[in-house]
Amino acid sequence: MSPLDLTVDLGRGLRLRNPVMAASGTFGYGLEYDDLVDLSQIGAIVVKGLSPQPRAGNAPPRIVETAGGMLNSIGLQNPGVHAFLAEKLPRLLERNAIVVANVYGEQVEDYVYVVEQLSGPQADGVSGLEINVSCPNVKAGGIAFGVDADLLGALIARLRQCTDKHLMVKLSPNVTDIAMLARIAVQAGADSLSAINTLLGMAIDLEARKPKLGNVTGGLSGPAIKPVALRMAWQVAQAVDVPVIGVGGIMNGADALEFICVGCRAVQVGTANFQNPQAPIQIAREMESWLVSHGLAGVDGLEGTLNF
Ligand SMILES: Cc1cc2nc3c(=O)[nH]c(=O)nc-3n(C[C@H](O)[C@H](O)[C@H](O)COP(=O)(O)O)c2cc1C
């Protein structure tokens, strides 16, 4: 029995068991970890990004280890939204997992289609939708939705019309003014914001003079990005009134609590899952011990209490 009530209500039907979610793309569809982890103990599982049709992803190699982190160019490999709803979701719900579906698209119509499918009767058990806006818009010359104020505002406003479910917008860090984009997403109808997705990076093999990733560039994640993520989560939390979910380089309870201290309501854990699939559960326990030892009744006592 936990000494504290760690549940977090993010609004519009999304209630987390505790403040630590498994980040999209780093925990598969949860079921891959079924033998190792009690899925019902995780705050929520954000599944790998879903598109209208199955996608094979990018050419290998797709993962490279870097100093304090990793680069990935998985390219949003997934079985498509219909296979997710038919094959994965029922099994996740049997295990009593709280499920957030991550949505990916190359054009507005892709997002609309997936969000509509995830809002229909066969998706009743999906508690919230996380919109990955770090994808290139093929109709706008490949610029990512999340780096352009007009594209982002139009996309989120359109999706708001398609669903009554909780809409979490996952912000891209590959921008100069994340606070401005955060405000745009909220004005367009986001219920919460997650910050941040991976930072665009590159690694090369000097002797071969070749890129290490098949896709040449990829997304940097892990402890190396934590200071950037913390700075951006802090800026976002100051800019908006909706809950902010901190993501980036969280490896332990103290890391997670730092994000709460700068104004986040909850966190997501990504790269740490590759080292230890129990990481989200262990991090939630470490957070709880710290809160108890500091006389706090929950994370809300720490949220946004940074002193200057
Ligand atoms: C292998 C891999 C795949 C990812 N796939 C997705 C994805 O499908 N959708 C998404 O929004 N973010 C995706 N991400 C980004 C993570 O959810 C997270 O935002 C990022 O890795 C930063 O957190 P971390 O440092 O704790 O890993 C992926 C990250 C990794 C490492």
The ligand as a Gaussian input file, in Angstrom:
#p B3LYP/6-31G(d) Opt

LIG

0 1
 C       13.666000       4.688000     -30.132000
 C       12.765000       5.876000     -29.905000
 C       11.526000       5.956000     -30.572000
 C       10.678000       7.058000     -30.360000
 N        9.458000       7.092000     -31.001000
 C        8.596000       8.129000     -30.751000
 C        7.290000       8.157000     -31.344000
 O        6.868000       7.238000     -32.068000
 N        6.505000       9.255000     -31.090000
 C        6.914000      10.268000     -30.266000
 O        6.145000      11.215000     -30.063000
 N        8.125000      10.245000     -29.660000
 C        8.976000       9.211000     -29.889000
 N       10.208000       9.181000     -29.267000
 C       10.611000      10.287000     -28.353000
 C       10.424000       9.897000     -26.879000
 O        9.069000       9.606000     -26.584000
 C       10.939000      11.037000     -25.942000
 O       10.227000      12.220000     -26.218000
 C       12.419000      11.308000     -26.116000
 O       13.140000      10.100000     -26.302000
 C       13.020000      12.078000     -24.938000
 O       12.897000      11.370000     -23.728000
 P       14.075000      10.429000     -23.122000
 O       15.328000      11.249000     -23.101000
 O       13.586000      10.029000     -21.764000
 O       14.203000       9.266000     -24.043000
 C       11.077000       8.092000     -29.476000
 C       12.305000       7.999000     -28.808000
 C       13.150000       6.911000     -29.003000
 C       14.470000       6.850000     -28.252000

